[in-house]
Amino acid sequence: MNSFDLKDEEKLILKYIIDLYIEDGQPIGSKNLLEKFNLNCSSAKVRYLMQNLEKQGYLDKIHTSSGRVPSIKGYQYYATHLVSQDSQTLREKIKDIFAHRRTNIDETIKEACQVISDTVGITLVTSETNESSTLKSIQLVPLSEKDATIVLVTSFGEVSHRTVSLDLNRSDMNDLRIAIRIFKERLIDIPILKLKETADSLAPILSIQIKNYESILERMVNNVFDFQLQNKNVVYGKDKIILADDISRIDLSKILYLIENQSIWQTIEAEIDEESKLKISVRGDNSSIITKKIEGSNKIKEISLVGANRMNYHRSLAAIKLLEDLIVDKDKEKE
C-alpha cells in the first residue's frame, strides 16, 4: 500500500476519524470532527473528503447513522502510515522497572511485558525458541548399579533431567563416568540442537578409553542429547482480547489458539506479501495484529500485540518498538 495514494487533507481527515472512533466507538460525522479538532474548513469540505475516502474504500457508511466508520483498508492504512510511535509514559514506567529491578533480566523483561499489556490495554505475546541455547553443564547422578540421571543445564537456565539405563553385559557405571567426563570437555557451549551430531563425532575419542563405547554412546545420543527445536508463546493480558466486545466467540477461539500455539509472525507473513520486519494485519474478524521479528535476541524471536480493530495503534506501535529495544539491549548485557 503506497502512502502517496491519498492527498494530505484526506490523510488528516482519515487520521482524525480513526483517532476519534478508537476513542469512543461511535460513527463519525463532519460535525464531530469540526468540534473535536477545531478544523479550519467548512462542514461541506469535510463531508466531501469523507465521501472521497468512502469511495476509495477507507471508510464505511453506517446505514443507521449519518456517520462513517473505518474499513479494514482504512485501519490498515492508518496503522501503517499515519501513526506515530512515541510514548513517553511507557518509557518512564519501563525505565523505572529496570532501575529498581531485584530479579534477573529475564524476569524483568516479563515484568515489563506485563506492564506494557496493562498500560496499553492489549494482549501481548512473546515467542521464544531454544534455537540459540547452548549446553553449559552436564552432571552424572548414579541411581543404582545400572541406572543414572544425567542433569543438563542450558545457557537459558533450563535444567533437564534424563535417565540412562546401562546394559551391564557391555558397560558399567565407571564407563559412563568416563563418557560424561569426555562430554564435559567437548560439548560445553555447543548448541543443544547440535548435541546429537557432535556427540556422535566423539566416537573415536570414546573408543580409546571405553571398551564397549557404542552402547553408552547410543543411549546418550538417543535418550539424553535428543533435543528438538521448540517454540513457546508467552501470553500477557489474555483477558484483554477475551473481553473485546467487537470479536465473536467463534473468532475468539481461533485467535486464542493462534496466540497460544503458533508462530504469529509466520501466520501473518503468509498473509501479507511484503518485505518488512514489522507487519500489521487488520483482519475481517474485527481483530488486529502487530507482529515484529526480533533480530539480535538469543531467546525471544517475535513480539506480537493482538487486539480489536479499534486498538490504540499509537501506543501499540510505541510499545512494540520499546520492548524490542529492551530485549535486544538486555541480551547484549548478558553476553
Buried (B, 14 or more C-beta within 10 A) or exposed (E): EEEEEBEEBBBBBBBBBBBBBBEEEEBBBBEBBBEBBEBEBEEEBBBBBBEBBBEBEBBBBEEEEEBBBBBBBBBBBBBBBBBEBEBEEBBEBBEEBBEEBEEEBBEBBBBBBBBBBBBBBBBBBBBBBBBBBBBBEBEBEEEEEBEBBBBBBBBBEEEBEBEBEBEEEEBBBEBBEBBBEBBBEBBEEBBBBBBBEBBEEBEEBBEEEBEBBBBBBEBBBEEBBEBEEEBEBBBBBBEBBEEBEEBEEEBBEEBBEBBEEEBBBEBBBEEEEEEEEBBBBBBEBBBBBBBBBBEEBBBBBBBBBBBBBBBBBBBBBBBBBBBBEBBBEBBEEEE
